[in-house]
Amino acid sequence: MKTKLLLSLALCAVLTTGAFAQDDHAATRAARKEKTRQDVRRAGDKVETGVADGAHAVGTAGRATGRAVTKGTKATGRAVTKATKATGRAISGKAKKIDNQ
């Protein structure tokens, strides 16, 4: 009788330990899932911030490029105007020289 009682207590102890171990495993798994969710959320926030920063940088670079193109275009326009005037004067001067001869 004592042997059966002892074996019954041992069986109950083993089952209880197994139940606690499974419960702990489930809690650990849930904690791991939550940590993964938080990590993914943080990574998403970083990506969103990075995209916003990148868009800002692209906009700033675009404006700077636009200003540089504008300055270059104006300088090219001035140079073409000067060259055209100089060419016109040279042709006019040649024509006057030919007329005077």
ZAGU-379860 format. One record per atom (N, C-alpha, C, O): residue in one letter; atom name; z, y, x. Coordinates in nm, 3 decimals. Each point is the difference from the previous one (the first is absolute). Layout:
<rs>
+------+------+---------+---------+---------+
| code | site |       w |       v |       u |
+------+------+---------+---------+---------+
|    a |   CA |       Z |       Y |       X |
...
+------+------+---------+---------+---------+
</rs>
This chain:
<rs>
+------+------+---------+---------+---------+
| code | site |       w |       v |       u |
+------+------+---------+---------+---------+
|    m |    N |   0.000 |  -0.118 |   0.082 |
|    m |   CA |   0.000 |   0.118 |  -0.082 |
|    m |    C |   0.000 |   0.125 |   0.087 |
|    m |    O |  -0.071 |   0.096 |  -0.029 |
|    k |    N |   0.150 |  -0.098 |   0.134 |
|    k |   CA |   0.006 |   0.115 |   0.088 |
|    k |    C |  -0.135 |   0.020 |   0.070 |
|    k |    O |  -0.040 |   0.113 |   0.025 |
|    t |    N |  -0.028 |  -0.218 |   0.005 |
|    t |   CA |  -0.129 |   0.009 |   0.068 |
|    t |    C |  -0.101 |   0.065 |  -0.092 |
|    t |    O |  -0.077 |   0.086 |   0.043 |
|    k |    N |   0.076 |  -0.126 |  -0.171 |
|    k |   CA |  -0.093 |   0.058 |  -0.096 |
|    k |    C |   0.030 |   0.149 |  -0.018 |
|    k |    O |  -0.094 |   0.079 |  -0.009 |
|    l |    N |   0.219 |  -0.041 |   0.003 |
|    l |   CA |   0.041 |   0.140 |  -0.014 |
|    l |    C |  -0.043 |   0.080 |   0.122 |
|    l |    O |  -0.052 |   0.111 |  -0.011 |
|    l |    N |   0.076 |  -0.168 |   0.128 |
|    l |   CA |  -0.038 |   0.066 |   0.125 |
|    l |    C |  -0.151 |   0.018 |   0.008 |
|    l |    O |  -0.049 |   0.106 |   0.039 |
|    l |    N |  -0.026 |  -0.211 |  -0.077 |
|    l |   CA |  -0.147 |   0.010 |   0.002 |
|    l |    C |  -0.050 |   0.100 |  -0.104 |
|    l |    O |  -0.098 |   0.071 |   0.024 |
|    s |    N |   0.164 |  -0.065 |  -0.138 |
|    s |   CA |  -0.039 |   0.097 |  -0.105 |
|    s |    C |   0.022 |   0.142 |   0.049 |
|    s |    O |  -0.085 |   0.087 |  -0.021 |
|    l |    N |   0.201 |  -0.063 |   0.086 |
|    l |   CA |   0.028 |   0.133 |   0.055 |
|    l |    C |  -0.101 |   0.036 |   0.109 |
|    l |    O |  -0.045 |   0.114 |   0.007 |
|    a |    N |   0.010 |  -0.211 |   0.076 |
|    a |   CA |  -0.097 |   0.025 |   0.106 |
|    a |    C |  -0.136 |   0.033 |  -0.060 |
|    a |    O |  -0.069 |   0.091 |   0.047 |
|    l |    N |   0.031 |  -0.165 |  -0.151 |
|    l |   CA |  -0.128 |   0.025 |  -0.067 |
|    l |    C |  -0.002 |   0.140 |  -0.062 |
|    l |    O |  -0.099 |   0.071 |   0.011 |
|    c |    N |   0.208 |  -0.033 |  -0.076 |
|    c |   CA |   0.010 |   0.135 |  -0.059 |
|    c |    C |  -0.009 |   0.108 |   0.108 |
|    c |    O |  -0.064 |   0.103 |  -0.020 |
|    a |    N |   0.128 |  -0.127 |   0.133 |
|    a |   CA |  -0.004 |   0.096 |   0.110 |
|    a |    C |  -0.142 |   0.016 |   0.054 |
|    a |    O |  -0.045 |   0.111 |   0.027 |
|    v |    N |  -0.024 |  -0.223 |  -0.012 |
|    v |   CA |  -0.138 |   0.005 |   0.050 |
|    v |    C |  -0.090 |   0.074 |  -0.098 |
|    v |    O |  -0.082 |   0.083 |   0.040 |
|    l |    N |   0.096 |  -0.114 |  -0.170 |
|    l |   CA |  -0.082 |   0.067 |  -0.101 |
|    l |    C |   0.029 |   0.150 |  -0.005 |
|    l |    O |  -0.091 |   0.081 |  -0.012 |
|    t |    N |   0.219 |  -0.044 |   0.022 |
|    t |   CA |   0.038 |   0.141 |  -0.002 |
|    t |    C |  -0.058 |   0.072 |   0.121 |
|    t |    O |  -0.052 |   0.111 |  -0.011 |
|    t |    N |   0.061 |  -0.174 |   0.127 |
|    t |   CA |  -0.055 |   0.060 |   0.122 |
|    t |    C |  -0.151 |   0.018 |  -0.013 |
|    t |    O |  -0.054 |   0.104 |   0.039 |
|    g |    N |  -0.013 |  -0.204 |  -0.094 |
|    g |   CA |  -0.145 |   0.011 |  -0.021 |
|    g |    C |  -0.035 |   0.112 |  -0.096 |
|    g |    O |  -0.098 |   0.072 |   0.021 |
|    a |    N |   0.177 |  -0.058 |  -0.127 |
|    a |   CA |  -0.025 |   0.106 |  -0.098 |
|    a |    C |   0.018 |   0.138 |   0.064 |
|    a |    O |  -0.082 |   0.090 |  -0.022 |
|    f |    N |   0.187 |  -0.075 |   0.100 |
|    f |   CA |   0.022 |   0.128 |   0.068 |
|    f |    C |  -0.110 |   0.028 |   0.101 |
|    f |    O |  -0.044 |   0.114 |   0.015 |
|    a |    N |  -0.001 |  -0.216 |   0.054 |
|    a |   CA |  -0.105 |   0.018 |   0.100 |
|    a |    C |  -0.130 |   0.044 |  -0.068 |
|    a |    O |  -0.069 |   0.087 |   0.052 |
|    q |    N |   0.036 |  -0.146 |  -0.167 |
|    q |   CA |  -0.121 |   0.040 |  -0.071 |
|    q |    C |   0.014 |   0.143 |  -0.053 |
|    q |    O |  -0.096 |   0.077 |   0.005 |
|    d |    N |   0.213 |  -0.043 |  -0.055 |
|    d |   CA |   0.023 |   0.134 |  -0.051 |
|    d |    C |  -0.016 |   0.102 |   0.112 |
|    d |    O |  -0.062 |   0.104 |  -0.019 |
|    d |    N |   0.117 |  -0.134 |   0.136 |
|    d |   CA |  -0.010 |   0.089 |   0.114 |
|    d |    C |  -0.147 |   0.014 |   0.044 |
|    d |    O |  -0.045 |   0.108 |   0.036 |
|    h |    N |  -0.026 |  -0.219 |  -0.041 |
|    h |   CA |  -0.141 |   0.002 |   0.037 |
|    h |    C |  -0.079 |   0.090 |  -0.096 |
|    h |    O |  -0.088 |   0.075 |   0.043 |
|    a |    N |   0.119 |  -0.083 |  -0.171 |
|    a |   CA |  -0.068 |   0.083 |  -0.100 |
|    a |    C |   0.032 |   0.148 |   0.023 |
|    a |    O |  -0.088 |   0.086 |  -0.010 |
|    a |    N |   0.213 |  -0.057 |   0.041 |
|    a |   CA |   0.039 |   0.139 |   0.026 |
|    a |    C |  -0.070 |   0.052 |   0.126 |
|    a |    O |  -0.045 |   0.114 |   0.004 |
|    t |    N |   0.038 |  -0.198 |   0.098 |
|    t |   CA |  -0.067 |   0.039 |   0.123 |
|    t |    C |  -0.149 |   0.025 |  -0.026 |
|    t |    O |  -0.058 |   0.096 |   0.050 |
|    r |    N |  -0.001 |  -0.183 |  -0.130 |
|    r |   CA |  -0.142 |   0.015 |  -0.033 |
|    r |    C |  -0.023 |   0.130 |  -0.077 |
|    r |    O |  -0.097 |   0.072 |   0.026 |
|    a |    N |   0.185 |  -0.041 |  -0.122 |
|    a |   CA |  -0.013 |   0.124 |  -0.077 |
|    a |    C |   0.018 |   0.122 |   0.090 |
|    a |    O |  -0.073 |   0.099 |  -0.013 |
|    a |    N |   0.169 |  -0.106 |   0.104 |
|    a |   CA |   0.021 |   0.112 |   0.092 |
|    a |    C |  -0.122 |   0.018 |   0.090 |
|    a |    O |  -0.040 |   0.113 |   0.028 |
|    r |    N |  -0.018 |  -0.222 |   0.016 |
|    r |   CA |  -0.118 |   0.006 |   0.085 |
|    r |    C |  -0.119 |   0.062 |  -0.076 |
|    r |    O |  -0.075 |   0.080 |   0.055 |
|    k |    N |   0.060 |  -0.119 |  -0.183 |
|    k |   CA |  -0.107 |   0.056 |  -0.083 |
|    k |    C |   0.018 |   0.151 |  -0.015 |
|    k |    O |  -0.096 |   0.077 |   0.011 |
|    e |    N |   0.220 |  -0.036 |  -0.038 |
|    e |   CA |   0.028 |   0.143 |  -0.018 |
|    e |    C |  -0.028 |   0.077 |   0.129 |
|    e |    O |  -0.055 |   0.110 |  -0.003 |
|    k |    N |   0.093 |  -0.167 |   0.115 |
|    k |   CA |  -0.025 |   0.065 |   0.129 |
|    k |    C |  -0.150 |   0.013 |   0.025 |
|    k |    O |  -0.047 |   0.102 |   0.050 |
|    t |    N |  -0.027 |  -0.205 |  -0.085 |
|    t |   CA |  -0.146 |   0.004 |   0.015 |
|    t |    C |  -0.059 |   0.108 |  -0.090 |
|    t |    O |  -0.090 |   0.073 |   0.042 |
|    r |    N |   0.138 |  -0.064 |  -0.165 |
|    r |   CA |  -0.047 |   0.104 |  -0.092 |
|    r |    C |   0.025 |   0.139 |   0.059 |
|    r |    O |  -0.087 |   0.087 |  -0.005 |
|    q |    N |   0.208 |  -0.067 |   0.060 |
|    q |   CA |   0.033 |   0.129 |   0.059 |
|    q |    C |  -0.089 |   0.030 |   0.121 |
|    q |    O |  -0.045 |   0.113 |   0.019 |
|    d |    N |   0.020 |  -0.214 |   0.063 |
|    d |   CA |  -0.087 |   0.018 |   0.115 |
|    d |    C |  -0.141 |   0.038 |  -0.042 |
|    d |    O |  -0.062 |   0.090 |   0.058 |
|    v |    N |   0.012 |  -0.158 |  -0.160 |
|    v |   CA |  -0.135 |   0.031 |  -0.051 |
|    v |    C |  -0.003 |   0.141 |  -0.058 |
|    v |    O |  -0.095 |   0.074 |   0.022 |
|    r |    N |   0.200 |  -0.037 |  -0.094 |
|    r |   CA |   0.008 |   0.134 |  -0.058 |
|    r |    C |   0.000 |   0.106 |   0.111 |
|    r |    O |  -0.070 |   0.101 |  -0.010 |
|    r |    N |   0.150 |  -0.125 |   0.115 |
|    r |   CA |   0.005 |   0.093 |   0.114 |
|    r |    C |  -0.135 |   0.011 |   0.068 |
|    r |    O |  -0.045 |   0.109 |   0.035 |
|    a |    N |  -0.020 |  -0.223 |  -0.016 |
|    a |   CA |  -0.132 |   0.000 |   0.063 |
|    a |    C |  -0.100 |   0.077 |  -0.086 |
|    a |    O |  -0.082 |   0.075 |   0.052 |
|    g |    N |   0.089 |  -0.095 |  -0.183 |
|    g |   CA |  -0.088 |   0.074 |  -0.091 |
|    g |    C |   0.024 |   0.150 |   0.007 |
|    g |    O |  -0.095 |   0.078 |  -0.002 |
|    d |    N |   0.221 |  -0.038 |   0.010 |
|    d |   CA |   0.033 |   0.142 |   0.013 |
|    d |    C |  -0.055 |   0.057 |   0.131 |
|    d |    O |  -0.053 |   0.111 |   0.003 |
|    k |    N |   0.065 |  -0.189 |   0.104 |
|    k |   CA |  -0.052 |   0.046 |   0.129 |
|    k |    C |  -0.152 |   0.014 |  -0.004 |
|    k |    O |  -0.055 |   0.096 |   0.053 |
|    v |    N |  -0.011 |  -0.191 |  -0.117 |
|    v |   CA |  -0.146 |   0.008 |  -0.012 |
|    v |    C |  -0.038 |   0.122 |  -0.083 |
|    v |    O |  -0.093 |   0.072 |   0.036 |
|    e |    N |   0.163 |  -0.050 |  -0.145 |
|    e |   CA |  -0.030 |   0.114 |  -0.086 |
|    e |    C |   0.019 |   0.131 |   0.078 |
|    e |    O |  -0.083 |   0.091 |  -0.009 |
|    t |    N |   0.192 |  -0.082 |   0.083 |
|    t |   CA |   0.026 |   0.119 |   0.081 |
|    t |    C |  -0.107 |   0.016 |   0.107 |
|    t |    O |  -0.049 |   0.110 |   0.026 |
|    g |    N |   0.013 |  -0.222 |   0.037 |
|    g |   CA |  -0.103 |   0.004 |   0.103 |
|    g |    C |  -0.134 |   0.044 |  -0.055 |
|    g |    O |  -0.073 |   0.075 |   0.065 |
|    v |    N |   0.039 |  -0.121 |  -0.185 |
|    v |   CA |  -0.127 |   0.040 |  -0.062 |
|    v |    C |   0.003 |   0.150 |  -0.031 |
|    v |    O |  -0.099 |   0.070 |   0.022 |
|    a |    N |   0.211 |  -0.022 |  -0.074 |
|    a |   CA |   0.012 |   0.142 |  -0.031 |
|    a |    C |  -0.011 |   0.083 |   0.128 |
|    a |    O |  -0.069 |   0.101 |   0.003 |
|    d |    N |   0.138 |  -0.145 |   0.103 |
|    d |   CA |  -0.008 |   0.071 |   0.127 |
|    d |    C |  -0.141 |  -0.004 |   0.056 |
|    d |    O |  -0.050 |   0.100 |   0.053 |
|    g |    N |  -0.015 |  -0.215 |  -0.065 |
|    g |   CA |  -0.138 |  -0.013 |   0.049 |
|    g |    C |  -0.094 |   0.090 |  -0.077 |
|    g |    O |  -0.089 |   0.062 |   0.059 |
|    a |    N |   0.107 |  -0.055 |  -0.191 |
|    a |   CA |  -0.086 |   0.087 |  -0.082 |
|    a |    C |   0.021 |   0.146 |   0.038 |
|    a |    O |  -0.096 |   0.077 |   0.007 |
|    h |    N |   0.220 |  -0.041 |   0.019 |
|    h |   CA |   0.030 |   0.137 |   0.043 |
|    h |    C |  -0.067 |   0.029 |   0.133 |
|    h |    O |  -0.059 |   0.106 |   0.019 |
|    a |    N |   0.068 |  -0.200 |   0.074 |
|    a |   CA |  -0.061 |   0.018 |   0.131 |
|    a |    C |  -0.152 |   0.012 |  -0.011 |
|    a |    O |  -0.061 |   0.081 |   0.069 |
|    v |    N |   0.003 |  -0.163 |  -0.155 |
|    v |   CA |  -0.145 |   0.006 |  -0.019 |
|    v |    C |  -0.040 |   0.135 |  -0.059 |
|    v |    O |  -0.099 |   0.060 |   0.042 |
|    g |    N |   0.176 |  -0.013 |  -0.138 |
|    g |   CA |  -0.028 |   0.131 |  -0.060 |
|    g |    C |   0.010 |   0.111 |   0.102 |
|    g |    O |  -0.086 |   0.089 |   0.004 |
|    t |    N |   0.190 |  -0.093 |   0.078 |
|    t |   CA |   0.018 |   0.102 |   0.103 |
|    t |    C |  -0.114 |  -0.005 |   0.101 |
|    t |    O |  -0.055 |   0.103 |   0.038 |
|    a |    N |   0.020 |  -0.223 |   0.005 |
|    a |   CA |  -0.111 |  -0.014 |   0.095 |
|    a |    C |  -0.131 |   0.047 |  -0.062 |
|    a |    O |  -0.082 |   0.061 |   0.067 |
|    g |    N |   0.063 |  -0.090 |  -0.193 |
|    g |   CA |  -0.121 |   0.043 |  -0.070 |
|    g |    C |  -0.011 |   0.152 |  -0.006 |
|    g |    O |  -0.108 |   0.056 |   0.020 |
|    r |    N |   0.220 |   0.010 |  -0.048 |
|    r |   CA |  -0.002 |   0.146 |  -0.003 |
|    r |    C |  -0.028 |   0.057 |   0.139 |
|    r |    O |  -0.076 |   0.096 |   0.014 |
|    a |    N |   0.138 |  -0.154 |   0.088 |
|    a |   CA |  -0.024 |   0.046 |   0.137 |
|    a |    C |  -0.146 |  -0.021 |   0.039 |
|    a |    O |  -0.061 |   0.086 |   0.063 |
|    t |    N |   0.006 |  -0.200 |  -0.100 |
|    t |   CA |  -0.140 |  -0.027 |   0.029 |
|    t |    C |  -0.090 |   0.099 |  -0.074 |
|    t |    O |  -0.098 |   0.049 |   0.056 |
|    g |    N |   0.131 |  -0.021 |  -0.180 |
|    g |   CA |  -0.077 |   0.098 |  -0.077 |
|    g |    C |   0.001 |   0.137 |   0.065 |
|    g |    O |  -0.103 |   0.066 |   0.007 |
|    r |    N |   0.219 |  -0.024 |   0.041 |
|    r |   CA |   0.010 |   0.130 |   0.069 |
|    r |    C |  -0.085 |   0.000 |   0.127 |
|    r |    O |  -0.071 |   0.096 |   0.028 |
|    a |    N |   0.078 |  -0.205 |   0.048 |
|    a |   CA |  -0.077 |  -0.009 |   0.125 |
|    a |    C |  -0.150 |   0.002 |  -0.029 |
|    a |    O |  -0.076 |   0.065 |   0.072 |
|    v |    N |   0.034 |  -0.136 |  -0.176 |
|    v |   CA |  -0.142 |  -0.001 |  -0.037 |
|    v |    C |  -0.044 |   0.140 |  -0.043 |
|    v |    O |  -0.109 |   0.045 |   0.035 |
|    t |    N |   0.195 |   0.022 |  -0.112 |
|    t |   CA |  -0.033 |   0.135 |  -0.044 |
|    t |    C |  -0.017 |   0.094 |   0.119 |
|    t |    O |  -0.097 |   0.076 |   0.007 |
|    k |    N |   0.191 |  -0.082 |   0.088 |
|    k |   CA |  -0.010 |   0.086 |   0.119 |
|    k |    C |  -0.126 |  -0.033 |   0.079 |
|    k |    O |  -0.071 |   0.090 |   0.045 |
|    g |    N |   0.043 |  -0.218 |  -0.028 |
|    g |   CA |  -0.120 |  -0.041 |   0.074 |
|    g |    C |  -0.127 |   0.045 |  -0.070 |
|    g |    O |  -0.095 |   0.043 |   0.066 |
|    t |    N |   0.093 |  -0.053 |  -0.196 |
|    t |   CA |  -0.118 |   0.042 |  -0.077 |
|    t |    C |  -0.022 |   0.149 |   0.013 |
|    t |    O |  -0.113 |   0.046 |   0.017 |
|    k |    N |   0.221 |   0.030 |  -0.025 |
|    k |   CA |  -0.012 |   0.146 |   0.014 |
|    k |    C |  -0.049 |   0.037 |   0.139 |
|    k |    O |  -0.086 |   0.087 |   0.016 |
|    a |    N |   0.141 |  -0.154 |   0.086 |
|    a |   CA |  -0.042 |   0.029 |   0.137 |
|    a |    C |  -0.148 |  -0.037 |   0.020 |
|    a |    O |  -0.075 |   0.073 |   0.065 |
|    t |    N |   0.034 |  -0.185 |  -0.121 |
|    t |   CA |  -0.140 |  -0.042 |   0.009 |
|    t |    C |  -0.089 |   0.100 |  -0.072 |
|    t |    O |  -0.107 |   0.036 |   0.050 |
|    g |    N |   0.150 |   0.009 |  -0.165 |
|    g |   CA |  -0.077 |   0.100 |  -0.075 |
|    g |    C |  -0.017 |   0.129 |   0.077 |
|    g |    O |  -0.109 |   0.058 |   0.002 |
|    r |    N |   0.217 |  -0.012 |   0.064 |
|    r |   CA |  -0.009 |   0.122 |   0.081 |
|    r |    C |  -0.096 |  -0.019 |   0.116 |
|    r |    O |  -0.080 |   0.088 |   0.032 |
|    a |    N |   0.089 |  -0.204 |   0.032 |
|    a |   CA |  -0.089 |  -0.028 |   0.115 |
|    a |    C |  -0.146 |  -0.005 |  -0.044 |
|    a |    O |  -0.088 |   0.052 |   0.069 |
|    v |    N |   0.062 |  -0.115 |  -0.183 |
|    v |   CA |  -0.137 |  -0.008 |  -0.050 |
|    v |    C |  -0.050 |   0.140 |  -0.036 |
|    v |    O |  -0.115 |   0.034 |   0.028 |
|    t |    N |   0.200 |   0.046 |  -0.090 |
|    t |   CA |  -0.039 |   0.137 |  -0.036 |
|    t |    C |  -0.034 |   0.081 |   0.126 |
|    t |    O |  -0.102 |   0.069 |   0.003 |
|    k |    N |   0.185 |  -0.078 |   0.099 |
|    k |   CA |  -0.025 |   0.072 |   0.125 |
|    k |    C |  -0.131 |  -0.047 |   0.063 |
|    k |    O |  -0.081 |   0.081 |   0.044 |
|    a |    N |   0.062 |  -0.213 |  -0.041 |
|    a |   CA |  -0.122 |  -0.055 |   0.061 |
|    a |    C |  -0.123 |   0.044 |  -0.079 |
|    a |    O |  -0.103 |   0.031 |   0.060 |
|    t |    N |   0.112 |  -0.029 |  -0.190 |
|    t |   CA |  -0.112 |   0.041 |  -0.085 |
|    t |    C |  -0.034 |   0.147 |   0.024 |
|    t |    O |  -0.116 |   0.037 |   0.013 |
|    k |    N |   0.220 |   0.045 |  -0.007 |
|    k |   CA |  -0.023 |   0.143 |   0.026 |
|    k |    C |  -0.062 |   0.021 |   0.138 |
|    k |    O |  -0.093 |   0.079 |   0.016 |
|    a |    N |   0.145 |  -0.152 |   0.084 |
|    a |   CA |  -0.054 |   0.013 |   0.135 |
|    a |    C |  -0.146 |  -0.045 |   0.005 |
|    a |    O |  -0.083 |   0.064 |   0.064 |
|    t |    N |   0.052 |  -0.172 |  -0.132 |
|    t |   CA |  -0.138 |  -0.049 |  -0.005 |
|    t |    C |  -0.089 |   0.102 |  -0.071 |
|    t |    O |  -0.111 |   0.027 |   0.045 |
|    g |    N |   0.160 |   0.028 |  -0.155 |
|    g |   CA |  -0.076 |   0.103 |  -0.072 |
|    g |    C |  -0.027 |   0.121 |   0.086 |
|    g |    O |  -0.111 |   0.053 |   0.000 |
|    r |    N |   0.214 |  -0.007 |   0.075 |
|    r |   CA |  -0.018 |   0.115 |   0.091 |
|    r |    C |  -0.101 |  -0.031 |   0.109 |
|    r |    O |  -0.084 |   0.083 |   0.034 |
|    a |    N |   0.092 |  -0.205 |   0.020 |
|    a |   CA |  -0.093 |  -0.038 |   0.107 |
|    a |    C |  -0.143 |  -0.002 |  -0.052 |
|    a |    O |  -0.091 |   0.049 |   0.067 |
|    i |    N |   0.071 |  -0.105 |  -0.184 |
|    i |   CA |  -0.135 |  -0.005 |  -0.058 |
|    i |    C |  -0.049 |   0.142 |  -0.029 |
|    i |    O |  -0.115 |   0.033 |   0.027 |
|    s |    N |   0.202 |   0.049 |  -0.082 |
|    s |   CA |  -0.035 |   0.138 |  -0.031 |
|    s |    C |  -0.035 |   0.076 |   0.127 |
|    s |    O |  -0.097 |   0.077 |   0.003 |
|    g |    N |   0.177 |  -0.100 |   0.101 |
|    g |   CA |  -0.027 |   0.067 |   0.128 |
|    g |    C |  -0.133 |  -0.042 |   0.057 |
|    g |    O |  -0.075 |   0.084 |   0.050 |
|    k |    N |   0.043 |  -0.212 |  -0.055 |
|    k |   CA |  -0.128 |  -0.051 |   0.050 |
|    k |    C |  -0.116 |   0.062 |  -0.078 |
|    k |    O |  -0.101 |   0.041 |   0.056 |
|    a |    N |   0.120 |  -0.035 |  -0.190 |
|    a |   CA |  -0.106 |   0.058 |  -0.084 |
|    a |    C |  -0.023 |   0.146 |   0.035 |
|    a |    O |  -0.115 |   0.046 |   0.004 |
|    k |    N |   0.221 |   0.028 |   0.022 |
|    k |   CA |  -0.014 |   0.142 |   0.037 |
|    k |    C |  -0.067 |   0.015 |   0.135 |
|    k |    O |  -0.081 |   0.092 |   0.018 |
|    k |    N |   0.113 |  -0.181 |   0.078 |
|    k |   CA |  -0.063 |   0.004 |   0.131 |
|    k |    C |  -0.150 |  -0.027 |  -0.011 |
|    k |    O |  -0.080 |   0.064 |   0.068 |
|    i |    N |   0.045 |  -0.159 |  -0.154 |
|    i |   CA |  -0.142 |  -0.036 |  -0.017 |
|    i |    C |  -0.074 |   0.118 |  -0.066 |
|    i |    O |  -0.113 |   0.031 |   0.037 |
|    d |    N |   0.176 |   0.034 |  -0.134 |
|    d |   CA |  -0.059 |   0.115 |  -0.069 |
|    d |    C |  -0.020 |   0.117 |   0.095 |
|    d |    O |  -0.100 |   0.072 |  -0.009 |
|    n |    N |   0.195 |  -0.052 |   0.099 |
|    n |   CA |  -0.005 |   0.111 |   0.094 |
|    n |    C |  -0.102 |  -0.021 |   0.111 |
|    n |    O |  -0.037 |   0.097 |   0.066 |
|    q |    N |  -0.008 |  -0.212 |  -0.045 |
|    q |   CA |  -0.095 |  -0.025 |   0.110 |
|    q |    C |  -0.134 |   0.033 |  -0.042 |
|    q |    O |  -0.094 |  -0.014 |   0.078 |
+------+------+---------+---------+---------+
</rs>
